[in-house]
Amino acid sequence: MEDYTRHLVGNEWVRGSGGEYESVNPFTRSAWAVHTHASEADVSRAVAAARSAFPAWRQTSGYDRARLILRLADLMERDIDRLAELETRDNGKIVRENKNQIAFAARIYRFFAGLADKLNGETKPLDNYDTVDYTVREPLGVCALITAWNSPLQLLANKLPPALAAGNTAVIKPSEFTSVSTLALGEVILEAGFPPGVINVITGAAGTGAALTSHPDVDKISFTGGVETARVIAANAAAHMTPATYELGGKSANIIFPDANLDRAIPGAVSGIFAAAGQTCVAGSRLVVHADLYDEVVEAVAKRAQLVRLGDPMDAQTQMGPLAHSGHLTRVRRAIADALEDGARLVTGGAPPPGLEDTLFMAPTVFADVTTGMRLAQQEVFGPVLAVQRFRTDSEAIEIANGTRYALASGLWSGDITRAHRVAKELRAGTCWINTYRTSAAQAPFGGFRNSGYGRERGTDGILEYTTTKNTMIDLSTAVRDPFVLGR
């Protein structure tokens, strides 16, 4: 058992006082690391360290903040193999994908480092000629950054570098299921040379999260996770009017029109749902297919699903690893049972593969003949389960795609540029991919609305979430004005 019973507070490793918990390797199903929960007192110490560091950090030049962020990105790339392997041991995602995500995370750090000295304000022309008005962007203060278990370091890259670049300090809390890689990043943070208290890392479950998100000295919350947890956090934040960004779930539609290039669309549909075992918020979990292509696409997707190689996530040949923990496997199994009960047609999968019955694996699963009213079309499974729906007209495809409470991502495949842009305009989602799926870029804003949350991460929009606008007015006139004398 590896010992990770430590929190990073004020650039020192300290032990939590809220009791211990274990990390379980989803592939071996054995506990391999031990952590400590941060108690309310531990949370307060971390927040106090961030608060103490804030005045000096906000006064640090953008150039110097950028230099440290870039140094952190370099060290992440140097340690990419170790960080990826730790994350794979924690969440079961194939190590190749974790390496790709950490490399992308480093790119995001570099993008926001480039914005650290470019947070420009504006001058405002006013009605009064003798008054000069200007705005500046200022940091909010102490930021609570909470990440989910599916991609801890990549999700943190959406939050930490913009917060730091804008001049904020941070208290990070990873999921209790996947704490190791973030603690390992803490070692890299120390090596990068950040001043004490600028970045703090605590671990723990719901009690720790509640203490952090309800703390009166937290100035900003950024959370990635589930809708129900977000509602609890939103209530905690409301008590202190704390601004928050929520990146939540999705039930994204991936539409195949009759003029689509199927040689591209079918692999895009398969990777859109089965990459990361479907444990991604933007998974294309609803495949919406034109009636003329429906049978052909269902058959082709099912055949490709059956060819996905499941196995040891540390093996370079593995294409899909296990689900992240036993509670999540139970949730996925329940969704499959609900789909069968609602009348969806199981085409392939629906159970662990032969020989892997007593594991956390779930075979890539395809359901056909799904209708909008079924639970499988409405509820996020967050697993390798695809719901295929049929449409006949463009307007019907749009109606199906917009027919859930989620609005995070969407995709469409078409050779008609007019149709593609027209439909994209009507899709209610924060991201729309055309003839691609799950493409990411540091420059592109990401986020949703409805049950998918609000606020944006990445891109220039992402750094603005960690700032507020201050307006300043200067009277240049030489006249003496008495505001209590009428007519002046």
N, C-alpha and C positions, 0 to 999 in steps of 0.2 A: 504494500500500500504506500503510495507516494504522498508525502506530507505537503499540503497546500493550505495549512491552517494559518494563514496570514492575510492581512490587509495592508494596502499601501496607503499610508496617511502621513502627509507632510514629508514625503520622501523617506519614510522609515517603515519597515515591516513590523506590524503589530498583530498580536493574536486577538481574534474576536472573542466576545464574552457571551454570545448567544447560543452556545452548544455546537456540536459537530454534525456534519452530514457527509455523505459519500457520493462520489461520481461513479456511475456504472458504465462500463464499456458496452455499447449496444450489440457489438458483434460477439464478444465472449460472454456477455451477460454477467460479468463479475465486477465487483467494486475494485477500483484501481487507484483512487485518490480520495483524500479526506480534506474537508474544508470546515470553516467555522462560520456560523451565522453572525452577522453584525447586529448587535442589540441596538436599542434606541440610543444608549449612551455612545456606542461605537459610531453610529450614524452622525450623531451630533459632533463628535470629534472630527470626523471627516469633513463635514460641512464647515465647521469652524476653521479647519486648516485651509479650505478653499476660500473662505471669506477673508482670512488674514492675508492670503496671497493675492487677492484680487486687485487692491489699489496699485501695487507695484507692477503687476502683469498688464493691467490696462494702460499704464503709462509707458510700457516697453514699446519701442518703435515697431511698426509693422515689419520692417526689414529684419529685426532681431527675432521677432516671433516666427517669421517665415523660416529663418535659418534653423531654428530648433525643430520645426515641423518637418522640414526637408531632411534633417539629420535622422529623425525618427523613421521616415519613409525608407531611407537607406538601410537602416539597421533591420527593419522589418524584412526587406528583401534579402539581406544577408542571412537572416535566421528563418527564411521561409520554409525550409524543410522541417525544422523542429516545430515551428508554430503550426504548420499544417498537420503534422503527425499527432500533435497533442489534441488538436481540434477533432481529428478523425476518431481518436480514442474516446472522446467525449460524446460526439453526436452521431457517429456511424457513417457520415458522408464520405464518399470515396476521396482518398487523399489527393488524387489528381485535381478534383474540383476544388478542394480546399486550397491547394496551391494557387490555382487560377484566381480564386477569390481574394486571396491575400495579396497577390500581385496587383489585382485591380484596386484593392484597398490602398496600396502604396501610391498608385496613380491618383487616387482621390485626395490623399494627403498632399501630394505635390500641387494639385489643382488649387486647393484652398490656400496653400502657402503662397501661391501667386496672387491671391486676392488680399493678403494681409495688409498690404500698404496701398490698397486701391479702394478703400471704403469711402468714396467721395460723397460730400454733401452737395447742396445746390444753393445758389443765390436766387431769391424770389423777387421779381418786380412787383412792387406794391402800388396802390393808388396814391399814397403819400410820397411825393418826390424826395422829401427830406429824411425818409426812413430807409435804412438798409436792412434787409432781412436775409438770413442764411440758415441752412440746416446742416447738422452733422449727424453721422451714425455713431451711436455709442453702444458699448457692450452692456448686456443685461446684468451680469454678475455671476453668481454661482449656478451652474447648470447640472441638473441631475440627468444622467444619460443611462437609459435602461435598455438592454438588448435582449433579443430572443435567442433560443437555443439552436436554431437551424443554421445560422451563419454569424457567430459572435463577432469575429474580427472585421468582417466585411460590413456588417451592420454598424459597428462602432465607427468605421471610417466615414459613414454618412453623418455622424454626429460630432465626434471629437475634433477633427481638424477645423471645421467651420467655427465651432465654439472658441477654440484657441486662437484662430486667426483673427477673430473679431475682438479679442481681448478679454474673453471670459475665462473663468476657472471651472473645473469639472470634478464631480463625484460620479464614478462609473459603477453601475451594478449589473453584472451579467446574469443570465438565467442560472438558477441553482442547478440545472441539469448540465450546464456547460460553462463552468467557471474557470477551468484550468488555463485555457489559451489566453484569456484576458489577464489573469495573474502573471502568466509568462510575459505578456506584453508589458506589464508593469516593470519587469526587470529591464526591458529594452528602453522604457521611458526614463528610468534612472540613468542608464548609460548615455542617453541622448543629452542629458544635462538640463532638463527643465527645473526651474526653481522650486523649492519645497512648497507643497500645497497647491500648485497649479493643476496637477492631475492626481487624483486620489482614486483608489479602487477598493471597493468593499464587496463582500459576497453574502449571500443569504437568500431565503425564500420570501414568501409573501409578507411576513412581518417586517423584514428588512426593507422591502419595497414600500410598505405603508409608512414606515418611519421616515423614509427619505422623501417621498412625494407629498407628505403632509408637513414637512419641516418648514417653519416660518421663514427661515433664512435662505431657502432655495428660491432663486429668481427665474428659473426656466426649467421645464421638464421636457425631455424628448424620450418617447417610448415607442418601441417596436414590439408587437406581440398581439394578443388576442383581444377581441372586442369587449368581452366581459371584464377582463382585467383593466382595460382602458377606461371603462365606465367608473370603476372604483377609483382609479387614479384621477380622473376628471373631477370626481366629487372631492377628493382630497385637495386637489389644486384649487378648486373653487373657494375653499374656505379661506385661502390667502390671496385670491385673485392672481394665482401664478399662471403665466402664459405657458402653453404646452403645444407640442407637435406630436401627432399620433400617426404612426405608419402601421396599419393593421392588416386585416386579411383581405382576401379576394375570392371571387368566383368567376374568373375571367373567361370571356367568350373568345374563341378562336374560329373565325368564320371562313369557310371555303366556298367561294363562288364558282359557278359553272365554267368560267373562263380562267380558272386558276391553273398554274403549272403544278401538276400533282407530284412531279419529281422533286419539287421543292416543298410543297405544302405538306405532304405526308410526313417526311422526316421532321419538318418544323412542328407538326402537331405532336409527334411522338416525343421529341425532346422537350417540347413545351410543357408536357405533363409528367414525364417519367424521369427527367433530370432531377437529381437530388431526392429521388424516391417521392417526388411530388410534394416535398416538404419545403415549399417556397410560396411566398404570398402572391407572386405573379403567375403561378402555374396556370396554364391554359386548360383548366379542368372541365370546361364545356366546349366541345367541338361541335360547331353548328354548320351543317353540311347541306348544300343544295340537293334537292330530291333527285336530280338527274345523275348525281355522282354518289349518292348516299351508300348504296350497297358496295360499290367498288372501294370507297374510302374506308368503310367499316372493316371490310375484309383485309385491306392492306395494313391498316393501323393495328389490327389484331395480330396479324402475322409478325409485324415488326416488334410488337410487345412481347410476343413469345420468344423472340431471339435475344432480348435483353439479358446480359450476363450478370447474374447475382452472385455475390460471394464476399470474400474478405475485402473490406474497403481499403486496406493497405496494399492490395494487389493491383498493379497497374492495368491488368486486363479486366478488372471488375468494372461494370458499367452502372450498377446500382447496389447500394449497401442496404443495411437494415433500417427499420424505423428507429427513432431516437430513444424511445423508452417504452416500457411495457404499458403504461397508461395510454400512450398515444396509439399503440397497436390496438388496444381495446376500442378506442374511439373509431379507428378506421374500420375495424370489423363491424362495429355497430352501424356505420354508414352503409356498408355493403349489405347487411341484413335489411336495413330500411329500404334500400333500392329494390331488392328482390320483393319485399312486401308490397311496395308501391307499384310493381308491375314492370319495372325495367328489365330488359333482356340481357342476361349475362352472356357476353361473347367469349371472353377469355379471362383467366385469373379468378379472383374472388377468394383466394385462400393462399396460405404459404406454399411455396413450391415443394414438390416431392423431396423428401429427405431433409427439409428445413421446417418441419411442422412445429418443433419445439424451440423456435427462435423468434426473433423480432422481424423477420423478413415477411413481406407481403408481395405476392406475384403482381406484376403489372396487370391492371384490371381494366377491362373495357366493357361498358354497358351501352347498349343501343336502345333505340325507341324510347328515349327519355323525353318527358314532357315538362314544360315549365313549372307545373304545379307539384312535381315530385320533389321530395326532400333532397335528392341527389343533385337537382338543378338549382337549389336554393341555399343549401348549407355547405360551408367550407369543410372539406374532408382533410385537407393538408396531408395528402398521401397519394400513392400511385393509382388513383382511381379516376377514370375518364368517363364523362357522360356525353354521349353523342346524340344530338338533336337534329331534326330535319326541318328545312324551310323550303319555300317555293318562290317567294318574291323578296326583293331587297327590303321592303318595308317590314316584312315578317322577320327577316334576319335581324334587323335593327331592334324590333320589339322584343325578340327572344334575348338578344344580347343585353338589353337594358332592363330585363325583367327580374333583377334581384336587388337586394339592399346594398350590395357591394358595388364599388366603382373605382377599382384600382387600375386594372389594365385590360387591354383588349387587343385583338389581332385580326387581320383579314388578309386573304390571299386572292388576288385578282389580277388579270392582265389588262384590265380596262382602267386607265388612270383617272378618268372622270368618275367612274363608279367608286373607285377606291377613295378618292378625296371626298366625294359626296357622303359616303357611308361613314367615313372617319369623323366627319363633321357632326354626325348625329349620334355617335357612340358616346355614352355617358361614362367616361373613365379618365383617370389622370394621365394614362399613357395609351397610345394607339400605335401598334406596329403594323406596317404594311409590307407584305411579302418577306417577313422575318418574324422572329418571336424571341423574347428574353434578351434582346440586345441591350447592353448598358453602356453608358458613357459618363465620365465625371462631369462633363459640361451640361448634361441633360437633366432638367429637374425631374424629381420622382416623388410621387405621392398620390393620394386619392381623395375621395369624399364619401359621403354616406357612411356606411359601416366600415369603410376602408380608411377612415381617419380624416385628418386635415393637416394642412401645412405641407411644405415641400422640403425635400432633402436633395443634395447635390445641386450642381449648377450655381449660378449667381443667386438664384432664389434661396438656396440652402443657407448661405451665410447671412442673408437678411433676417432669417428666423431667429438669429442670435443677437440681434441689434434692436435698438429703439431709436426713434428720431427725436433730436432736440432742436427746437427752433429758437433763434436769437434775433432780436430786433435792436437796432442802434439808431438813435435820433441824431441826425447831423445838423439840425437847424441851430441857429444862434438866438432865435427869439425865445423870450421867456413866456411860457404858457401857464396860465392858471386854469386848471381844469374845472374849477368851481364857478368860473365867470362865464355866463351864457354868451354865446356869440363868438367865442374865441376858438 
